[in-house]
Amino acid sequence: MNAKVGAIIAVAILVAAGAAAYMVLKNDGASGDIDVDLEVFGNADRDWKIDENDAEIVEEYIKAQSDGNDEKISELEGKMSLRFADANNDGVIDGRDAEQIRAIAGGTAEHLWFLDGIQKERDMDLDIGRIGAEYFTNTEMMLILGQGGNVVAVDNAPYVCRDFYFDEEQRAGLKNMVNMSMPDYDLVNSMDLDVLLVFAPLTSAKYEEKQEKIVGCDVLYLGLYVPDLTNTSKSNFIQGILKAGYIFGNVERAEAYTNWIIDHRDKLLGMADSIPDGEKPIVGMSNYTSTQYFMNETYKTISLYKSGDPLGQAVILAGGRNILGVIGGDGDTSGGATVQVDAIFNDDPDVHVDYFFLHMVKYTYGGSVNPGVPDHGYTTDDYSEIEAAWKNASGRTLITDEKIAMIAGDFRNGCTGGILLAAYMAKIINPDAYSSIDPVGLHNEYIDWMGIKDYNIDHNGVFVYTGYA
């Protein structure tokens, strides 16, 4: 990280010793069991993958039905999913389902049936060549699965960062879809996409509208917007990664990446659980935008993110307590709540916030540039703008001893479900309990997952600024 005179990047100080020990993870390593009941038709045995065991249990079931063996049928129905055993989703469990399962497991399936990120049944032709990826989450997921060469269109935010994400050959054919919150459908249709991966289903242009108006294209929401990493088996985020592995023909890598996330989740969550609740710092996850208090004092509201959001997940994994849980209004959904400043800054000692982390988005999903938001993220190494923003936010009249940290929008909108932010945050709010955590090394591992070369967080990028050691 860049050194600053007069304003120290706390994270750089805390992790400098550990950064030298960074080792690139072997991304093609064997995967372990994952606590997920994969929502792909063919997953007859209710685990995280499609394999020979699914085909065999389907064949056992077919034979038991043929033999009229009610005892065996009852036994099998107790341990299998009848819904997902119907691998071709035609309403009948028969030999064709076993064939489809073996084709999925062998990577030769031409079609796949599954549930999307809002639990709707979908079927997709797996002959995929031209991919459109909305926002950073989907763009990064495609890079992780080795699909960078097939991504031919992104919206404006990742397009601005194309020099980081894509190599020269990939950039040559890359198109800008611009505003995918309110799309120019003629523009998008001119790109002849096979698949469009949607950032979130409830943006200005709804999921169903895009499915209707983008022609000849599978419009798909994988579910990557809601991580819920504290409850893996219920996480649409983890489901989305695993499903993407089957859709884009890279199952082993999807499973390995899932295990990477879960392994780090487990380590962070174990450290968080070791801290008594009464000793956990109170954290407010808010924004730095032109219409809120931290940027402009004439506005008397702030947004606070819920525990189901990537930002809220980071608080849990970093051993903090979300202020929304103290004042009420927290929840397991993504997004947050807008509150009046006097709900947070008052004389009640129970609602005192120890740390505010201010999420920044410069290039929006709507194709615009947020005024007053400092340059940050992978494409800049200059801390001058974020330093000025930190001074501004820290100078608000109601701020007394609350500590302010500016955080890159990449942490909420990238494909790690809050893991990276949790590591950085933990070193700030609980440095002793998380002394063995190296966020810079972890961040470099993530860049390696995306296949980005010649980039090192020790020297590149602007992601966290605290202004104090």
N, C-alpha and C positions, 0 to 999 in steps of 0.2 A: 504494500500500500504506500501511497505517497506520503512523505513527511510534511508536516505543516509547521510553520513558525507561529507560535502564539496560540495555536488551537490544535490540540492533540487528538488524533483519532483513537479513541479508547480501545476499540477492538484490535487495532494493529499492535498496540502495546501489550494487550493481554495474550495475543496468540503468536507473537513473533517467535518465541522459542519453539512452539509446536509446529509452525509452518514449515520449518526446515525438514521436519520428519515426514512430510507429505509423501504418500505412496499411491500410485494409480491403482485402483481396484481392477482385478481381472473380471471384466464385464461379461465374459462368456462362461463363467464358472457355473457349477451345478446349482440348481435351485432347491430350496428346502420346501417343506410343507407350508402352505399359506392358508390362513384361517378365513377362507372365502368359499361360498357356495356359488360357483361361477354360473352366471345367467346366460349360458349359451346352450341352445338345443343340441343335445348329444351328451350333456353332463348328467348321465343317469345315476351316478353314484354320489352325487352331491358334494364333490370336492372342488378343487381350484383348477382342474385341467380336464381335457378330453384325452382319453387313452384307451388302451386295449381293455382295461377293466370295465369301462363303460359298455363296450361292445359285448363283452362276455355276460354282464348282468342283464343286458337286454335280451340276449339269446337264451339265457336261463329263464327269463320271464316268459318269452314266447313259447318255450318248450313246456313250462309249467301250465300255461293256458291250454296248449294243445293236448296235454295229458289229463287235463281236468284236475290237477293236483292243487286243491284249495289251500292245503297247509303250506306248500311251497310258495304259492302266489302271495299268501298273507305274509310270509317271512320276507319275501323280496320287496313287497310294497312297503314294509316297515323301514327299509334301508335305502330305497331308491326314490328318485323323483319321476313320477309317471309323466309329468308335464314335459320335462327336459329329456326323458328317454325317447320321446317322439322326435328324433333328431331332424327329420325333414318337415316337422310341424304340419302333418297332413291329417292329424286326428286319429291315427292308428299306429300302434306299436307293432312293427313287423320287421322282416329281414332287411328291408330297405333302410331302416334306421341303423341297424348294425353296420351296413355298408357305408352309410353317411358318416358314422362315427369313426370308422377306420380311415375314411378319406380325410376327415378333419385332422385326426391324429397324425396321419402320414403326410399332411401338407398338400394333398391332391384334390381337396374339395373345391368344386367350382362355385358353390353357393353356401351361404351361412345364414342360419336363423338365430336370433338372439333378442334380448331385451336392451333397449337403449337406455340412456341416462335418466329418463323419466318413466321407465318401466313399460314402455310401449313395445309390442312385438314388431321386430324389423326383419326383413330378409334382404340380403345383399349378394349381388354377383361379385365374386372375388377377383374378377379380371379388372384390376384397378391400375390405371396408368397416370392419370392427371388428378392431382390432389390440390384442393384449396383449403387453407388452414387459417381459421380466424384467431387472431390475437396470439399472445406469447405461449399460452398453455399448449394449444394444439400444434403450433410450430415446433416447439421444443420436443413434444412427444414424437412427432414425425422424425426429427433428427435422431432421437434416442433409438428409434426402431429402424434406422438406416434408410429412411425414405426421403432424405433431403433432395435427391435427384428427381423425385417424382412430384415434389411440391412446386407447382407452377404459378400459384397465386396466394397472396396473403393480404390482410388489410393494412392500413397505413402504418400502424405502430410497429409491427415487425418489419415492414418494408423499409422504414427509416433505419432500422438496425440490420439491414440485409448484409452489410459488409462483415458483420460479426457472425451471423447465422449461416451464411451460404458462401461457398467458394465461387471463384470467378465464373466457372462454367455454369453453375447453378443460377447465379445472378443474371446471366445473359438472357435466360428465358423467363425470368420471374416477373409476374404482373402484379399491379397494385389494385386490389379491390376497393380500396379507400375506406369508405364508411360502411361497415357491416351492421351497424345499429339501425341505419336507415339506408339499405342498399340501393344502388343503381342497378336494377335487375337486368337491364339491357347490357350493361357493362359486364356483369358477372356471367350472363349467359353467353356472351361472346368469347369467353375463355374456355368453353367446351370441357368443363370439369367432369370427372367421373364421380368424385366424392367431394363434398364440402363438409368440413368438420366445424361445427358451430360452437362458439365460445360458451354461451349460456342460453337456456331456452326462453328466458323471460325478458329479453331486451326489447327495444322499441319495435323492431321487426320480429314478430314471434316466430318460433320454430316452425309452426304449421304453415305460416305464410311463406317462409323460404322454401319449404318442401313443395308448395304449390307453384311458386313463381320461378323457381330455378329448374329449368327443364333438362331432362336427360341426365340427371345427376342425383346420386344418393346424398341427401342432406341429413347429416347425422350428428346428434349430440351424444358424446360418449359418457358424460357425467363427471368430467375432470374438474368442474367448477366447485364441487363440494367435497372436501377431503375426508373429514371425520377420521383422522388417523388414530384417535384414541379408541376407536371401535372398528377395527379393520373389517370384520365380517359384515358390517353394515355400510361400508364406505363405497359410494359410487365412484370415488376417485380411483381406488384400487381395482374395482370392477372394470372401470374404463380402460385402465392400462392393460389388464389381462385380455379384455375383449379386443383391444387394438392389436394385440399380438396375433390373434387369429385372423382378424380382418386384413391385416397388412403382411401376413406371412412371416412373422418373426416371433414365434411363441416363446422360444427359449430366452431370447433377450428380454421380452416383456416380463417373464417370470423372474429373471435375474435382477432386473431393475426394481421390480416389486419387492424382492427380498432385500435389496440394498436400502430401499426406503424403510421397510419394516425393521430391519436390523438397527438402523440409526434411531428410528422411532422408539424402539424398545429400550435402547441405551439412554436416550434423553428422558423418557417417561419414568424409567427406574430411578434416575437421579431426582426428578421432580417429586416422585412419591416418597423419597427419603427426607424431604423437607416438610416439617409439620405445617399444617395449613395456617396456623397463627403466625408463622415466620415467613410466609411467602409474601414477597412484595406485591403491592397493588399496582396494576398496570392498566392504563387506558390506551386502547388502540384507536387512533383517530386519523384525521387527514390533514394535509397541508394544501388547501385550496383557497381560491380568491373569495369564496362566499362563506368562509367559516372563520371563527375567532382566531385561530392560531396564525393565520396570514393577515387578517384584517380585523382589527379590534372593534370596528363599527358593527360587525355581525356578532350576535350574542348566542349563537348555537355552535355545537360541535357534533360530529358524527362519532359513534362508538361502535366497533365491530363486535359481533357475537362470537361465542365460542365454537360455533359450527363453521365459521369462516376460516380460510387459511391463516389470517392474522390472529384470530382467536385461538386456533389450534396451537400456534406458536407460543402463546402465553402459557398454555397448559404444559406443553413440552419443556418450556424454559423454567418451570417452577414458579410461575406467578399466579396471581388471582386477578381475573378480569373485573374491572370496576363495574361493568354491567351486571355481574352476578351479585354485587353488593347493593346496588341501587334498584335492582329489578330490571327486567327487560332482556335478559340474556336468553339464548336459545341455541339449538343445534342446527340452525339453518345458516346459510351463507348471508353475507350482507350485514347490515347493522341498523342502528337506531339514531335518530337525531334528537339531541337533548339540549335544553337551555343551559347556558354556562353556570347559572346559579345552582343547578342540580349537582354539579361537580365541585365548584369552588364555593364553599360555604363554611360555616363554623362547626359542622358535624364531623367529629374526628373519625367516624366510621367510614366516611366516603373520601377520605384523603387519598390522593393518588401519588404514588412514589415515582412512577415513570410514565411519561407519555411517549409513545412511539408514533410518529407522524408519517403515514403512508403517502407517498408522492406518485402521481401519475402525470407525466408530461405529455406523452402522445397517447391520445385516448382511443378507445374502441370505436368512437364515433368519427374518427378521422381528423379531429381537431387537435390543437396544441393548447394545453391549459396555461393561461396567463399567470406569470409569477412563480411557477414551479421551476425549481432549479434543474439544470442538466444533471443527469445521473445515469447509472446503469453501466452496461457493458461498453458503450460507445464513447465514453469520456474518461479521462484520467485527471481532470481538473476539478479541484475541490472548492474553487472560489465561490461559485454560485450556491452550493449547498451550505457552505460556511455562513454566507450572508443570510440565507433562509433560516438557518438555526438561530442566528443572533436575533432575527426578527421575531421568530416564534417564542424564543426565551424571554423576550422583552415585553410580553403582554402584561398588563397591569395586574391581573389576578395571579400570575405565577409568583410563587414564593420560593419554596424549597423543592418543588417538583422538578425532576430532571427530564430534559427533552432529548429525544433521539430522532433524527431524520432517517427514514428507511426507504430504499428503492422500491418502486412499484413492481419490479421483477419478483419480489418475494411473495406477493399475493397472486400475481398473474402468471408466474412460471409454473412448471410442472413438477413441483416437489411437495406440494400440500402443506407448506409451513415448516418443513424440516430445516432448510437453510436458515430461515429467519430465527427459528428456535435456537439454533446453535449460536448465532451472533447475539441474540437477545440474552441467552443464558450467561454468556461471558460478561454482560453488562449488569444484569440484575442479581445474579447469583454466582459470582466468579469463583468462590471457594468450592461450592458444591459441584461445579462443572469444570474444575481445574484441568481435567483430562480431555476436555472437548476442544477440538481445533477447527473452528468454523472456516478458516481460510483453506485448510486442507480439504475439508468436506466440499467446499464450493469448487475447488479445483477438480475434485472427483466428478462433480456434476457436469462440469464443462467437458471432461473427458467422456462422460456418457453421451453427450451430444455430438461428439466427434470433432469438437473445435480444436484446431491446432494453433500453436504459437501464441497462447494466451494464458496468463498466470495472474491470479487474483493478488498475489504479493505485489504486483507492479501495475496491474491494469484494473480499470473500472472504479466506479464510485457507488457504494452501496449503503454504507452506514456512517453517520456522522453524529458525534455526541458533544464535541467541543470541550471535553474534559478528559483527564486521565483516570 
